[in-house]
Amino acid sequence: MDWSDDKSLPNLAGDLLHPIDREQLFDTPRATHPPRVLMLYGSLRKRSFSRFLSFEAARILDRLGAEVRVFDPSGLPLPDSVDPDHPKVKELRDLSIWSEAQVWCSPERHGAMSSVMKTQIDWLPLSPIGGIRPTQGRTLALMQVCGGSQSFNAVNQMRILGRWMRMITIPNQSSVAKAWLEFEDDGRMKPSAYYNRVVDVMEELVKFTLLTRDVSPYLTDRYSERAETVEEVHKRVGLKNI
């Protein structure tokens, strides 16, 4: 028996699997305001190369017409150690909701992203805040700085987290090897192939953001969540009838 001999879908919930709406994908009105980009970096050191790299990327984004805000993780408490109304937690969450795109930049420590970077991500919930999920549908660019030879452990970890946080993680990424050699005393990045890659990544982020931000609600509309909502309604109605 071939699959096409029986095209029935008995497990589908009602009419909740809709035909793809090409109008919503291609004819949605396009916003004209600058793309809103949030930068997160993963080190509290005075001479923090992840901060230097984030600032360099912010300058490039500004040149590309984006509105950029950088979150300072100093004073951000460990996850679940305080209530979410803590000023630093609220600042981070408000910035994430404000953003249409994000850049995560972490040093690599013990073959992984830093605890400072992970703490920021852990404070961003998947559940809605005021009806808005603080990460879902936003574009994401990833960068890391290395103390030694080039590695991709941190960006690979953050790429998994970006998917988990329902973000559109762009294909390109940046990893700066021996970062202590790539920045001047004033924190500015030297010209190099590493710098050119950062430009590539920021340019790609802006393009993907402009391409997806207006259709993000439709791109992230999920059949499973629509079906779950219907089941919850039926349960509530059933309880009222008992």
N, C-alpha and C positions, 0 to 999 in steps of 0.2 A: 504493500500500500504506500502510495506517495503522499507527502504532506498535503498536496493540493486536492486530494480526493475528499478531504474533510477539512473545511476551513472554519468550522465552528469554533467559538471561543467560550466554552461554558464557564470558565473561571473568571471572566471579566465581570466587573460590578456595573450592571446597568449599561448606560450609554456614556460612561465616563472616559473612555478612550476616544478622543476627538480626532477628526482629521486635522492635519497640520494646517494652521491658519497662516497662509502666506501674507495676508495683509498685515497681521500683527508682526510678522518677521521683517517684512520689507517696506511696508508703507506707514509704519508708525512715525509720527512727527518727531523730528530730530531737535534735541535741545541745542542751544547755542552757547551756553555758559562754559567757562573753562573746565576741563576735567578736574575733579577734586581728588587729590592724591594724598594719602596718609603714609608717612615714613615711620617704620619701627626699626630700631637698631638694638644690638644685643650685648652691650658692654657698658659698665659704669666707670671704667678707667679714665683718668684725666686725659691721657693720650690714647683715645679709643679709635682704632682704625675702622671699626664698623660704623662709628659715628661720622668719622671723616668721609668714608665712602658714601654714606647716606646723604651728607651735606653736598658732596660733589654731584650725586645723582639728582638732588633737589634743584641744584642750579641748572642742570640740563633740562629737567622737566619744566622749570620756569621759562627757559628759553623756548621750549616747545609749546608754550601757551597754557600750561597747567597751573592750577592753584594748589600750592603745596603746604602741608602742615607736618611738622615733625614732633612726635611724642617723646618727651624726656622720661625714661623709665625710673629715674632717681626717685626713691620714696614709694615706689609701687610695692605694696605688701605681697607676701606669698599668697597664692590662691587659697581661698576659704579661711584665711586667718582673720579676716575682717568682713564686715557686711559689704555688699555691693555699692552702698551709698558712700563709701570712702571716697574722698575727693579725687585721688589719683585714679581709682577704678572708674569713677564716673567720667572723668576727663577722657580716659582711654575709650570707654564705650561710646561716649558722645562723638568722639572723633571718628570712630569706626562707622557709626551710623551716618555721619556726615559724608564719609568718603564714597567715591565711586571706584577707586582703585587704591591698591596698597603696594608698598615695597617693604619687604622684610629683609634685613641685612644682619647676619650673625657672624661672630667669630666661630671658628671651629675649636671646640675644647674636648679633649679625649675622644676624638672621632665623631663628635655630635654637635648640634647647636648648643648655645650657651643656656644656662638656667634663666638668665635675664630675658632672653628671647622667648623661651618656652613659657615663662610666667606671664608675659604679655598676652600670648595666644590663649593661655588657659583662662584668663579673665574675660575672654570674649565668648559668650555663650552661643550655642546653636539655636536656642529658643528665642522667640521674638522679645524685643524690648519695646514697649509701646506699639506693638503690632509690626515692628520692623526687625528682621534678623540682621545683626550687625556685620555679618560677613557675606551672606549668601548673594551670589550673582556679581560680586565685585571682581574686577580683574586684579591679578596679583603677579608681581615680579619678584624674583628671588636673587639675593646676592650673598656671598660669604667672603670673609678675609681669612687667610691662612698664615700661621706663623712660620711654616716651612714650605715644602713643595706643594704644588697645586693639588687640591682635593675637592671632591664634590659631596662629601658626606653630609654637611649641614644643609646645602641646598636640596639634596635628595630627601632628607628628612622633612624639611619645610614644604617640599612639593607634596608629600603625603598628607601633611597637615592641611595644606591649602585645599586639597581635594576633600578632605574630611570636613572642612569648614564651608564646603559648597562654593568655593571660589573658582573663577576661571583663570587658571594659572597659565601664563603665556609660555610658549616653548623655549624661548631664549633665557639664559641665566648668566650670572657673572661669578667667577671665583678668582680672587686676587691672591697669588702666591707670594710668600715672603713680603707681606704687606708693609713691614717696617722699612723696606727699601723703596716703596712706591709713593711715599708721601713726603712732602717738604716739612721743615720744622714748624711752619705755620699751619699744617694740616691740609694744604692743597695737594691734590694728586698730580704726580708727574705725568708728562705725555708718554704713552706706551700703548702696546697692543691691549693691555688690560683696560686702560682708559677708554680706548675705542670700543671695546666690548660693552662697557657700561653705557656708552652713548647708544649703541645698538639696542640694548635691553630697554632703556627708557623710551626710545623712539617706538619700539614695538609695543610697549605698554600703552602709550598714548593712542596708538592706532587701534589696538584691541579695545580699549576703553570707549573710544568714540564709536566703534563698530557695534558694541554690545550694550552700552549702558541704558539706552532707551528701550531695548527689548528684554532687558534682564528679568523683569517679572514673568514674562512669557517663557523665556528660556528655562527658568527654574521652577515652572509650574509642573508638578509631578502627579502622574496618575495615582501612585500609591497613596499620596496624601489626600487626593480627592476621594479615593475609595474609603480611606480611614475615616474621613469626615462623615461620609454617609453612614458608615457603621455606627459611629458615635451617636448620630442623630437617631438611628433606629433603637439603640440601647436606651436613650433618654425617653423616647416615646413609649418603649416597652415598659420601663419602670413606672411611668405615670399611669399606665393602664393596669398595673398589678393591684 
